[in-house]
């Protein structure tokens, strides 16, 4: 497998920062939200690298942005 850290893929922390998944109280990155959405939406398929590290492609991040918009901004539910 090619070196994912040097490619166009982003780690789960980098993806969460880009998506704005940051706790407003303490500033921590909410990577657990991405992991939960992976379980709920089978379309989110990060590449799993060495040590079970998740790497997200630009396509995956665009999909998660759309999901975040529908859930957080529009107020839809996962079942909806």
Buried (B, 14 or more C-beta within 10 A) or exposed (E): EEEBEEEEBBBBEBBBBEBEBEEEEEEEBBBEBBBEBBEEEEEBBBBEBEEEEBBBBEEBBEBBBEBBEBBEEEEEEEEE
